Every structure is written in C-alpha cells, then in structure tokens.
C-alpha cells in the first residue's frame, strides 16, 4: 500500500506574505467569495492548499490591453 501524496498547506500568515495583502483585505475578499479556497481547522485557523492558491492566481490573469 502506498501513502497518499501530501499537499502543501499554507498558513494564513504565509498566504498573506505571498499575496502582500493585509489580513483585513483578505477577509474582505473572503466575505465576497473572491479569496482562494480555504480550509477551516477545528481550532478556527485557516489553511490554504498550495494548488488552490496557484489556481486562484491563474484566475487573476488578465490579457494585455
């Protein structure tokens, strides 16, 4: 039996540092449904899968004007 591949999980702090975004701005995006997909742990902390953050970035791409 092989082990399931592990997915890199980012803390909210790591995500905010990468986005160069404040916690308040992230929560505003989240309230509007525009933030990357998050997992809420039983202790209330948020985690973001690396793949979900990358997909969110890809969705933010715009073509040159």
C-alpha positions as CSV (number, residue, x, y, z in Angstrom):
1,X,0.0,0.0,0.0
2,X,1.4,3.4,-0.9
3,X,1.0,6.6,1.1
4,X,-1.3,9.3,-0.3
5,X,0.6,12.2,-1.7
6,X,0.7,15.1,0.7
7,X,-0.5,18.5,-0.4
8,X,1.4,21.6,0.8
9,X,-0.8,23.6,3.2
10,X,-0.1,27.3,3.8
11,X,-0.9,29.1,6.9
12,X,-2.9,32.4,6.6
13,X,0.3,34.3,7.5
14,X,2.3,32.6,4.7
15,X,-0.5,33.3,2.3
16,X,-0.8,36.9,3.3
17,X,3.0,37.4,2.9
18,X,2.9,35.9,-0.6
19,X,0.0,38.0,-1.6
20,X,1.4,41.1,0.1
21,X,-2.0,41.7,1.5
22,X,-3.3,42.7,4.9
23,X,-5.4,40.3,7.0
24,X,-8.4,42.7,6.7
25,X,-8.2,42.8,2.9
26,X,-8.0,39.0,2.8
27,X,-11.1,38.7,4.9
28,X,-12.9,41.3,2.7
29,X,-12.1,39.1,-0.3
30,X,-13.3,36.0,1.6
31,X,-16.6,37.7,2.6
32,X,-17.2,38.5,-1.1
33,X,-16.3,34.9,-2.2
34,X,-13.3,36.1,-4.1
35,X,-10.5,34.7,-2.0
36,X,-8.6,31.4,-2.6
37,X,-10.4,28.3,-1.3
38,X,-9.7,27.9,2.4
39,X,-9.9,25.0,4.9
40,X,-11.1,25.9,8.4
41,X,-9.5,23.7,11.1
42,X,-11.4,22.7,14.2
43,X,-9.4,25.3,16.2
44,X,-10.6,28.0,13.9
45,X,-7.4,28.5,12.0
46,X,-7.4,28.7,8.2
47,X,-5.2,26.8,5.8
48,X,-4.9,27.3,2.0
49,X,-3.7,24.5,-0.3
50,X,-0.8,25.5,-2.5
51,X,-2.7,24.2,-5.5
52,X,-5.8,26.3,-4.6
53,X,-3.6,29.4,-4.3
54,X,-1.9,28.7,-7.6
55,X,-5.3,28.2,-9.3
56,X,-6.6,31.5,-7.7
57,X,-3.5,33.3,-9.1
58,X,-4.2,31.8,-12.5
59,X,-7.8,33.0,-12.4
60,X,-6.5,36.6,-11.7
61,X,-4.6,36.7,-15.0
62,X,-5.7,39.4,-17.5
63,X,-4.6,39.8,-21.1
64,X,-2.6,42.8,-22.1
65,X,-4.6,45.8,-23.2
